[in-house]
Amino acid sequence: MSEAINYEVIKKSLSGIEEEYTRFQKEHFGNWEIWADASEKVYNREPVDESKIPKAFHNELRAMKILLEMEDLGEFDWNSPKLREAFAAISGGVFHQFFGKTIAEIAITLAELIKPETLLEIGAGNGKLTRLTCETMRKKKINLPMVITDSKPVFNEVIGKIKEDFPEAKINPFLWDIKEEPKDELKAAIKRPSLLYERYTITYTSVSAIANIAKVADFIVLGDWLSITGKTYGYDKAFAKIGAKTLLYDDVKAELNKYYNQFYFFDKKAQEAINSPYVSILVAWRRN
């Protein structure tokens, strides 16, 4: 990694994206505490006035209610059309799309700086973040080799469709459960230096997965909601039922410290502006 790539260079290169992210957070989530308090009532099966809950959180509210209803009936069904529709609304919502776009823009902006041999995505799932990254590269007229991974074979179908829409993309898909060490075949496909990016993948695995990520990633962009305070709210408890974990920022940072020695808390300004209890985007890299 070039010695010229340091904290100040990273911060300056991402300043425009940071300002837009801060503006968005203030506009949409400045009153997050109203939702946090309401979600606790919903979790405790107490009535809430939905008209008082900010619109930005209505999709989460609906999904939360469905999860709790299933729990009360003792009939959890991930394939329930009602539940799938609710989570599709979340993933298609304004913030989820903006968050993915922000991560893609950060990754490609950094790639222009560090010139990685490989862009590495983990937890590709439905391919929406992959698609946003391909769109960002097309817009910037660059085309970096991509290794895209997920733990479920069905994602290969998703990648096939993305290749049809982005024929110029150099995508190499691999199955990888990040709870396990990367296999030799995968490591051989990832040319170094590599830049890894993700959205919500660590949230659904564990902090220990960072050790496996570090074996193949020199530069990482983590898009996960990491708790600064450790306090859990009603929505945390509800979404824990489908595997979402409340990860502490201090725990993640301590694990990252074992493998990376440079960090940039991308959304610090946004976090401070709305007094958020979370870090949502963290950049880390190795510098010799």
C-alpha positions as CSV (number, residue, x, y, z in Angstrom):
1,M,0.0,0.0,0.0
2,S,1.4,3.4,-1.0
3,E,2.7,5.5,1.8
4,A,0.9,8.4,0.2
5,I,-2.4,6.9,1.2
6,N,-3.0,8.2,4.7
7,Y,-5.9,9.4,6.9
8,E,-5.9,13.0,5.5
9,V,-5.9,11.8,1.9
10,I,-8.8,9.4,2.5
11,K,-10.8,12.0,4.4
12,K,-10.3,14.6,1.6
13,S,-11.2,12.1,-1.1
14,L,-14.4,11.1,0.6
15,S,-15.4,14.6,1.9
16,G,-18.1,15.2,-0.8
17,I,-19.7,11.8,-0.1
18,E,-19.5,12.4,3.7
19,E,-21.3,15.8,3.4
20,E,-24.1,14.2,1.4
21,Y,-24.4,11.3,3.9
22,T,-24.6,13.7,6.8
23,R,-27.3,15.8,5.1
24,F,-29.3,12.7,4.4
25,Q,-29.0,11.4,8.0
26,K,-30.0,14.8,9.5
27,E,-33.0,15.0,7.1
28,H,-34.3,11.5,7.6
29,F,-33.1,10.3,10.9
30,G,-32.7,13.3,13.2
31,N,-35.6,12.2,15.3
32,W,-34.5,8.5,15.5
33,E,-35.2,8.5,19.3
34,I,-39.0,8.8,18.6
35,W,-38.8,5.5,16.7
36,A,-36.5,3.9,19.3
37,D,-39.0,4.6,22.1
38,A,-42.0,3.5,19.9
39,S,-40.2,0.3,19.0
40,E,-39.8,-0.6,22.6
41,K,-43.5,-0.3,23.1
42,V,-44.2,-2.3,20.0
43,Y,-41.9,-5.0,21.2
44,N,-43.7,-5.1,24.6
45,R,-47.0,-5.3,22.7
46,E,-48.1,-1.9,23.8
47,P,-50.2,0.4,21.6
48,V,-48.4,3.2,19.7
49,D,-49.7,6.0,17.5
50,E,-48.2,5.2,14.2
51,S,-48.9,8.7,12.9
52,K,-46.3,10.0,15.4
53,I,-43.6,7.7,14.1
54,P,-41.4,9.3,11.4
55,K,-42.2,8.0,8.0
56,A,-38.5,6.9,7.5
57,F,-39.2,4.1,9.9
58,H,-42.5,2.8,8.8
59,N,-41.1,-0.1,6.8
60,E,-39.2,-1.3,9.8
61,L,-42.3,-0.9,11.9
62,R,-44.3,-3.1,9.6
63,A,-41.7,-5.8,9.5
64,M,-41.3,-5.7,13.2
65,K,-45.0,-6.2,13.8
66,I,-45.1,-9.2,11.5
67,L,-42.1,-10.8,13.2
68,L,-43.7,-10.4,16.6
69,E,-47.1,-11.6,15.4
70,M,-45.4,-14.8,14.1
71,E,-43.6,-15.2,17.4
72,D,-46.9,-14.9,19.3
73,L,-48.5,-17.5,17.0
74,G,-45.4,-19.8,17.3
75,E,-45.4,-20.0,13.5
76,F,-42.4,-18.3,12.2
77,D,-42.2,-18.6,8.4
78,W,-39.4,-16.8,6.5
79,N,-41.3,-17.7,3.3
80,S,-44.4,-15.9,4.4
81,P,-45.5,-13.6,1.5
82,K,-46.4,-10.9,4.1
83,L,-42.9,-11.0,5.7
84,R,-41.1,-11.1,2.4
85,E,-43.1,-8.2,1.1
86,A,-42.2,-6.2,4.3
87,F,-38.5,-6.9,4.0
88,A,-38.6,-6.1,0.2
89,A,-40.1,-2.7,1.2
90,I,-37.1,-2.2,3.6
91,S,-34.5,-3.2,1.0
92,G,-36.2,-1.1,-1.7
93,G,-36.7,1.9,0.7
94,V,-35.0,5.2,0.4
95,F,-32.4,4.7,3.1
96,H,-31.4,1.1,2.1
97,Q,-30.8,2.3,-1.4
98,F,-28.9,5.4,-0.3
99,F,-26.8,3.4,2.1
100,G,-25.8,1.0,-0.6
101,K,-25.1,3.8,-3.1
102,T,-22.9,5.5,-0.4
103,I,-20.9,2.3,0.2
104,A,-20.4,1.7,-3.5
105,E,-19.3,5.3,-4.0
106,I,-16.8,5.1,-1.1
107,A,-15.4,1.8,-2.4
108,I,-14.9,3.1,-6.0
109,T,-13.6,6.5,-4.9
110,L,-11.0,4.7,-2.7
111,A,-10.3,2.3,-5.6
112,E,-9.3,5.2,-7.8
113,L,-6.8,6.2,-5.1
114,I,-5.3,2.9,-4.1
115,K,-5.5,1.1,-7.5
116,P,-6.5,-2.4,-6.1
117,E,-6.0,-5.5,-8.2
118,T,-9.3,-6.8,-6.9
119,L,-12.6,-5.5,-5.6
120,L,-14.0,-8.0,-3.2
121,E,-17.6,-8.1,-2.0
122,I,-18.9,-10.4,0.7
123,G,-22.5,-11.3,1.5
124,A,-23.7,-10.3,-2.0
125,G,-27.1,-11.9,-1.4
126,N,-29.7,-10.3,-3.8
127,G,-26.9,-8.5,-5.7
128,K,-28.2,-5.0,-5.1
129,L,-24.9,-3.7,-3.8
130,T,-23.0,-5.5,-6.6
131,R,-25.3,-3.8,-9.1
132,L,-24.8,-0.4,-7.5
133,T,-21.0,-0.9,-7.6
134,C,-21.2,-1.8,-11.3
135,E,-23.3,1.3,-12.0
136,T,-20.8,3.4,-10.1
137,M,-17.8,2.0,-12.1
138,R,-19.7,2.5,-15.4
139,K,-20.4,6.1,-14.4
140,K,-16.8,6.7,-13.6
141,K,-15.6,4.8,-16.7
142,I,-13.4,2.4,-14.8
143,N,-13.6,-1.4,-14.7
144,L,-11.9,-3.3,-12.0
145,P,-11.8,-7.1,-11.6
146,M,-14.4,-8.1,-9.0
147,V,-14.6,-11.2,-6.8
148,I,-18.2,-11.4,-5.5
149,T,-19.0,-13.9,-2.7
150,D,-22.0,-15.2,-0.8
151,S,-22.7,-18.3,1.3
152,K,-25.7,-19.4,-0.7
153,P,-25.5,-21.0,-4.2
154,V,-28.6,-19.1,-5.3
155,F,-26.6,-15.9,-5.6
156,N,-25.0,-17.4,-8.8
157,E,-28.3,-16.8,-10.6
158,V,-28.3,-13.2,-9.4
159,I,-24.7,-12.7,-10.6
160,G,-25.7,-14.1,-14.0
161,K,-28.4,-11.4,-14.4
162,I,-25.9,-8.7,-13.4
163,K,-23.5,-9.9,-16.0
164,E,-26.2,-9.6,-18.6
165,D,-26.9,-6.0,-17.6
166,F,-23.2,-5.1,-17.3
167,P,-21.4,-7.1,-20.0
168,E,-18.3,-5.1,-19.4
169,A,-18.0,-6.2,-15.7
170,K,-15.2,-8.6,-14.8
171,I,-17.1,-10.6,-12.2
172,N,-15.7,-13.8,-10.6
173,P,-18.3,-15.3,-8.2
174,F,-17.4,-17.6,-5.3
175,L,-19.2,-19.3,-2.5
176,W,-17.8,-18.2,0.8
177,D,-19.3,-18.3,4.3
178,I,-17.2,-15.7,6.1
179,K,-17.5,-17.6,9.3
180,E,-15.0,-20.0,7.7
181,E,-11.5,-19.3,6.5
182,P,-11.3,-18.6,2.7
183,K,-10.3,-21.6,0.6
184,D,-7.1,-21.7,-1.4
185,E,-9.1,-21.3,-4.7
186,L,-10.7,-18.1,-3.5
187,K,-7.4,-16.7,-2.1
188,A,-5.8,-17.4,-5.5
189,A,-8.5,-15.5,-7.3
190,I,-8.0,-12.4,-5.2
191,K,-5.1,-10.5,-6.5
192,R,-3.5,-8.1,-4.0
193,P,-3.8,-5.4,-2.9
194,S,-7.5,-6.0,-2.6
195,L,-10.4,-3.7,-1.5
196,L,-13.3,-5.3,0.3
197,Y,-16.7,-3.7,0.8
198,E,-19.9,-5.0,2.3
199,R,-23.3,-4.0,3.7
200,Y,-24.8,-5.7,6.8
201,T,-22.8,-8.9,6.5
202,I,-20.9,-8.6,9.8
203,T,-24.2,-7.8,11.5
204,Y,-25.5,-11.3,10.5
205,T,-22.4,-13.2,11.4
206,S,-20.0,-12.2,14.2
207,V,-17.0,-10.1,15.1
208,S,-14.8,-13.2,14.7
209,A,-15.4,-13.2,10.9
210,I,-13.1,-10.3,10.7
211,A,-10.1,-12.6,11.1
212,N,-11.2,-14.5,8.0
213,I,-11.8,-11.3,6.1
214,A,-8.3,-10.0,7.0
215,K,-6.7,-13.0,5.2
216,V,-7.8,-11.7,1.8
217,A,-8.5,-7.9,2.3
218,D,-6.0,-5.2,2.5
219,F,-8.5,-2.3,2.6
220,I,-12.1,-2.6,3.9
221,V,-15.3,-0.6,3.8
222,L,-17.7,-1.9,6.5
223,G,-21.3,-0.9,6.2
224,D,-22.8,-2.2,9.5
225,W,-24.7,-0.7,12.4
226,L,-22.2,-0.8,15.3
227,S,-23.5,0.2,18.7
228,I,-21.5,2.8,20.5
229,T,-23.5,2.6,23.7
230,G,-24.4,-1.0,23.9
231,K,-28.1,-0.1,24.5
232,T,-30.6,-2.3,22.7
233,Y,-34.0,-1.1,21.6
234,G,-37.2,-2.8,20.6
235,Y,-36.3,-3.1,17.0
236,D,-32.9,-4.7,17.9
237,K,-34.7,-7.4,19.9
238,A,-37.2,-8.0,17.2
239,F,-34.7,-8.3,14.3
240,A,-32.5,-10.5,16.5
241,K,-35.1,-13.2,15.8
242,I,-33.9,-13.4,12.2
243,G,-30.3,-13.4,13.1
244,A,-29.4,-9.7,13.3
245,K,-26.8,-9.1,16.1
246,T,-26.2,-6.0,18.1
247,L,-22.4,-5.6,17.6
248,L,-20.4,-3.1,19.8
249,Y,-18.2,-0.7,18.0
250,D,-15.5,-1.2,20.6
251,D,-15.5,-4.9,20.0
252,V,-15.3,-4.6,16.2
253,K,-12.6,-1.9,16.5
254,A,-10.6,-4.2,18.9
255,E,-10.8,-7.0,16.4
256,L,-9.9,-4.8,13.5
257,N,-6.9,-3.6,15.4
258,K,-5.4,-7.0,15.2
259,Y,-5.1,-6.8,11.4
260,Y,-5.3,-3.2,10.4
261,N,-3.5,-0.1,11.7
262,Q,-5.3,2.8,9.9
263,F,-9.0,3.8,10.4
264,Y,-11.5,6.3,9.2
265,F,-14.8,6.7,11.0
266,F,-16.6,7.9,7.8
267,D,-19.9,9.0,9.4
268,K,-18.6,10.6,12.5
269,K,-20.0,14.0,11.5
270,A,-23.4,12.4,10.8
271,Q,-23.3,10.5,14.1
272,E,-22.6,13.6,16.1
273,A,-25.1,15.7,14.2
274,I,-28.1,13.5,15.3
275,N,-26.5,12.0,18.4
276,S,-26.9,8.5,16.9
277,P,-25.9,5.6,19.1
278,Y,-24.4,3.9,16.0
279,V,-21.4,3.9,13.7
280,S,-22.6,2.9,10.3
281,I,-19.6,3.0,7.9
282,L,-16.0,2.3,8.9
283,V,-12.9,2.3,6.6
284,A,-9.8,0.4,7.7
285,W,-6.5,-0.4,5.9
286,R,-3.0,-1.6,6.4
287,R,-0.1,0.8,6.2
288,N,3.5,-0.5,6.6
